[in-house]
Amino acid sequence: MIVDETIGKIERFKELKIPILLLGGRKSCNDMKKAFNEFNSVLPNVRRIDISGLGHKADDSVKPRILARELRNFFNYDKQL
């Protein structure tokens, strides 16, 4: 699991300058939340969104429109600047 592979290695990601979206859910497992918190603390150009009612699999707990809206907003972000 990618979460396990990043333990103790998060600092190496602080050099990434590209926009990164951390899109997760409030119902995600604790390991995923911990990893997102760590990435959020070191990535210089990160946007984090936690969707209420969303677990690890978006298709099992949220309407696809919510997920699509957040992705559309992220990918159009540069155009808004």
N, C-alpha and C positions, 0 to 999 in steps of 0.2 A: 504494500500500500504506500502511495506517495507520501502520505502524512508521516508514516514511520521513517521514511528515507530522509526527511528534512530535519529530524530532531537533531539539534546541536549544529545545524548547518545554515540556519536562516540568515546569518550575517552576510554570507557571500552574495546574497541577492540585493544588497543595498546599492550596488553599482548599476542596477538596471534603471535606465532612464525612460523607457517606453511606458506609455499608459497601460496600466494593468487593472483589470476588473476582478474583484473578489466578490463573487455573487453566491450567496449562500442563504441558508434558512435558519430560522430560530429553532427549528426542530432537529437540526443537524446533531450528530453525535458529538460528545465532548472533545474527542481528538480532533475533529474537523474544526470546531470552534477555536480550540487552542492554536492550531496551525494558522487559521485566519488571523487571530490576534497577533501572532508573532510576525506574520508577513505584513500585516497592516502597520506594525511598529517600525519596520525597516525599509519598506519600499518607498522611494521618494515620490513616485507619481502614481499612487494607488487610489482607487475609488472602491469603497466597500459598501455593499448593499446586503442587508439581511432582510429577507422577506418573511413576514409573519405567516405561519402555517406551512412553510416550506421545509421539507426534509432534504436528505441527500439526493433523492430522485425527484426532480421537479414534476414529472408526469404523474406521480401518485398523490400529490397533495395541493396542487395549485393550478389555476387555469393558465394555459399556455400564453394567453394575452398579457398576463402580468410579467412573465419572464421575457416575452418578446419586447414589451415596452422598455424594460430596463436595458436590454441588449441594444435596442435601437437608440436609446438615449446615450449610451456609452459610445457607440460607434459614430454617432453624430456630434459628439462633444467637441472635437477639434473644429468643426465647422462653425460652432457657436462662439469661438474665441475671436 
